[in-house]
C-alpha cells in the first residue's frame, strides 16, 4: 500500500493497518535479510560457476573452486527458499490477525461477524477488501450506537 492511500484512510483504519504492520514487521525484517543475502550469494556463485563452462582441463584446484561455488549457490538457494517460507508465514499471521480481529468485534452481531469471517476464508484473494469493509461497517455501527 502506498503512502498516499495510507494517509487518506480514516483514523480507525490507519490504526488497524499499524496493528497489522506490527504483527508482520518482525517476520518481514527476517525475510528481507534472507533475500538481501541470498540474491547476491546466488548470483555471484552462478556467475563464477559459469566461468568454468569452457575449460578443457580440470585440476584438483578447479574442482575445489567449483565445489565451493556450488556450495555457495546451494546456500543462496536455501536462503531464497527460506525467504519464501517467511512470506507465507507473514501471510498466515496477517490472515490470523484479521480473523481474530473480526471475531473480537463487540459492536457487530455474531451473524455479521460470521459472514465476514466466512467471506475471508472463502475468498483469500480479497482479504484486505473484506477487512476494510468490515472496519467501515464496524465504525458506522459504533457511531450509530454513540448517538
C-alpha positions as CSV (number, residue, x, y, z in Angstrom):
1,X,0.0,0.0,0.0
2,X,1.4,3.4,-0.9
3,X,1.8,6.3,1.4
4,X,-0.9,8.5,-0.2
5,X,-3.5,5.7,0.2
6,X,-2.4,5.2,3.8
7,X,-2.6,8.9,4.6
8,X,-6.1,9.2,3.0
9,X,-7.5,6.4,5.2
10,X,-9.7,7.3,8.2
11,X,-8.0,7.2,11.6
12,X,-9.7,3.9,12.7
13,X,-8.4,2.2,9.5
14,X,-4.9,3.6,9.9
15,X,-4.8,2.2,13.5
16,X,-5.7,-1.2,12.2
17,X,-3.1,-1.1,9.5
18,X,-0.5,-0.1,12.1
19,X,-1.5,-3.1,14.1
20,X,-1.2,-5.3,11.0
21,X,2.2,-3.9,10.4
22,X,3.3,-4.6,13.9
23,X,2.2,-8.2,13.6
24,X,4.1,-8.7,10.3
25,X,7.2,-6.5,10.9
26,X,9.5,-9.0,12.7
27,X,8.9,-11.7,10.1
28,X,9.2,-9.2,7.2
29,X,12.5,-8.0,8.5
30,X,13.9,-11.5,8.7
31,X,12.6,-12.2,5.2
32,X,14.3,-9.1,3.8
33,X,17.6,-10.1,5.4
34,X,17.4,-13.5,3.9
35,X,16.7,-12.0,0.5
36,X,19.5,-9.4,0.7
37,X,21.9,-12.2,1.5
38,X,20.5,-14.9,-0.8
39,X,20.3,-13.0,-4.1
40,X,24.0,-11.7,-4.2
41,X,25.4,-15.0,-3.0
42,X,23.4,-16.9,-5.6
43,X,24.2,-14.6,-8.4
44,X,28.0,-14.5,-7.7
45,X,28.1,-18.3,-7.3
46,X,26.3,-18.9,-10.5
47,X,28.4,-16.4,-12.5
48,X,31.5,-18.0,-11.0
49,X,30.3,-21.5,-11.9
50,X,29.5,-20.4,-15.4
51,X,33.1,-19.2,-15.8
52,X,34.2,-22.8,-15.8
53,X,31.9,-23.6,-18.8
54,X,34.6,-23.6,-21.5
55,X,37.5,-25.1,-19.6
56,X,39.1,-28.1,-21.2
57,X,41.4,-29.2,-18.4
58,X,40.3,-29.6,-14.9
59,X,42.8,-30.0,-12.0
60,X,42.1,-30.6,-8.3
61,X,42.1,-26.9,-7.6
62,X,39.4,-26.3,-10.3
63,X,37.2,-29.0,-8.7
64,X,37.6,-27.4,-5.3
65,X,36.7,-24.0,-6.6
66,X,33.7,-25.4,-8.4
67,X,32.7,-27.2,-5.3
68,X,32.9,-24.0,-3.2
69,X,30.9,-22.1,-5.8
70,X,28.3,-24.9,-5.9
71,X,28.0,-24.8,-2.1
72,X,27.6,-21.0,-2.3
73,X,24.8,-21.4,-4.8
74,X,23.2,-24.1,-2.7
75,X,23.4,-21.8,0.4
76,X,21.9,-18.9,-1.7
77,X,19.0,-21.1,-2.9
78,X,18.4,-22.3,0.7
79,X,18.2,-18.7,1.9
80,X,15.9,-17.8,-1.0
81,X,13.6,-20.8,-0.2
82,X,13.6,-19.7,3.5
83,X,12.5,-16.2,2.4
84,X,9.6,-17.6,0.5
85,X,8.6,-19.7,3.6
86,X,8.8,-16.5,5.7
87,X,6.5,-14.8,3.1
88,X,3.9,-17.5,3.6
89,X,4.4,-17.1,7.4
90,X,3.6,-13.4,7.1
91,X,0.5,-14.0,5.1
92,X,-0.7,-16.6,7.7
93,X,0.0,-14.2,10.6
94,X,-1.9,-11.3,8.9
95,X,-4.8,-13.7,7.9
96,X,-5.0,-14.9,11.5
97,X,-4.9,-11.4,12.9
98,X,-7.7,-10.3,10.6
99,X,-9.8,-13.3,11.6
100,X,-9.2,-12.7,15.3
101,X,-10.0,-9.0,15.0
102,X,-13.2,-9.8,13.2
103,X,-14.2,-12.3,15.9
104,X,-13.4,-10.0,18.7
105,X,-15.6,-7.2,17.5
106,X,-18.0,-6.1,20.2
107,X,-20.1,-3.9,18.0
108,X,-21.3,-6.2,15.3
109,X,-23.7,-9.1,15.7
110,X,-22.5,-12.6,15.6
111,X,-24.2,-13.1,12.3
112,X,-22.4,-10.2,10.7
113,X,-19.0,-11.3,12.2
114,X,-19.6,-14.8,10.9
115,X,-20.4,-13.5,7.5
116,X,-17.2,-11.6,7.3
117,X,-15.1,-14.5,8.7
118,X,-16.7,-16.8,6.1
119,X,-16.0,-14.3,3.3
120,X,-12.4,-14.0,4.3
121,X,-11.9,-17.8,4.5
122,X,-13.7,-18.5,1.2
123,X,-12.1,-15.7,-0.8
124,X,-8.5,-15.4,0.3
125,X,-7.5,-13.1,-2.5
126,X,-10.0,-10.4,-1.3
127,X,-9.0,-10.5,2.4
128,X,-8.0,-6.8,2.6
129,X,-11.1,-5.5,0.8
130,X,-13.3,-7.7,3.1
131,X,-11.3,-6.4,6.1
132,X,-11.8,-2.8,5.0
133,X,-15.5,-3.3,4.5
134,X,-15.7,-4.9,8.0
135,X,-13.9,-1.9,9.5
136,X,-16.3,0.5,7.8
137,X,-19.3,-1.3,8.9
138,X,-18.0,-1.6,12.5
139,X,-17.2,2.1,12.6
140,X,-20.6,3.1,11.2
141,X,-22.3,0.8,13.8
142,X,-20.1,2.3,16.6
143,X,-21.1,5.8,15.5
144,X,-24.8,4.9,15.4
145,X,-24.6,3.4,18.9
146,X,-22.8,6.5,20.2
147,X,-25.7,8.8,19.1
